[in-house]
Amino acid sequence: MTDLHFEQGPIRPPSEAQSLLLRLTRNCPWNRCEFCHTYKDQTFSLRTVEEVKKDIDAVSEIAKELKALSWRLGEGGEITANLVRFVLESPEGYSDAFRNIALWIYSGGKNVFLQDANSLVLKTDHVVDVLTTLREKFPSVERITTYARSKTISKKSVDELRSLHRAGLSRIHMGLETGYDPLLEVIQKGVTAEEHVIAGRRVKDSGISLSEYVVLGLGGKKMWCEHAVETAKVLSQINPDFIRVRTLKVLKTMPLYERIARKEFILLSDKEVVVEEKLLIEHLKGISSRFVSDHILNLLEEVEGKLPEGKEKMLAVIDQYLALSEEEKENFRLGRRAGIYRFLSHLQNPELHNEVEKAIKRIKEETPGGIETVISELMSSFI
Ligand code: SF4
């Protein structure tokens, strides 16, 4: 087994679970957002095009070695389930690089995600060079995506973005978080609502698919209403291909935690977050985005659909939750976070319902802080 390796960063969007992770920069050049701890205490650095190309070569060599291994194991040169199992379970101990590439090719080898938090801070020509090399080495790749900050994109021209699109960049994931300026300041996002709109529209004009992330609950008790309404306004001006929501969960390692301790920021309850989400959806106007709740932190995963036709259905799901008795809401909240339920309809399953009911009884008798502590701990474990 050869000692081949390549560098990978810590995170990717949930929708990129099957993607090859290719690191263009390390960490986050901004690193000040109050609700984020991913790169805290990590220094940002650019990687050279040569470094990234070496990684692409390493991926290509690993793919060749896996193919040779497949022939040796009688799998006909294909990356089959047997081959993947062998690599994952082999006592020879294949490296993470081999495991990752085996899984990537097995799942189609079609998607690549460029890391870390803001790859497009690199010169456009450098990213074009990387994209071109990547597509030459891996003609099977169909989708290449990345994270980027609105601020960074707002400084790039549509022509620059078009050249990235021509070179193969298919989608940009941007953290909009909120469209409310005073809240953008509080959370230190380093961008204005206007810059969000400029950046979002430029991406759309370039032909690159756009995914905008919104943090549910980010306004807290003070700004929840403005957060929902103003975010909907910004999104309605951008019309991104995807609006993805993720519910706020604050850990001690996040600067926002200190604001909570000082009582400057008061968290919303689950029910209040759902009301905020309803207001956000109600105010989305004249757009054709797909609304997606694909983050495990979200209470109501089935609030998903294509706008405008899916709007009523999404609102109906929210109303269905809000109409539950307080007891049933509690049952669903715990069941969902414990992985017993996925959808509201699972409340109708007597076996599952009973299991959650028993757990609630036990927690109330035995756990200091009760249900809220347990739900909070479960949510922390998802980050
Ligand atoms: S820009 Fe993104 S990665 Fe960087 S601190 Fe903000 S949320 Fe975190």
Residues whose N, C-alpha, C, O or C-beta is under 5 A from the ligand:
A	BS01	SF4	C28 W30 N31 R32 C33 C36 A117
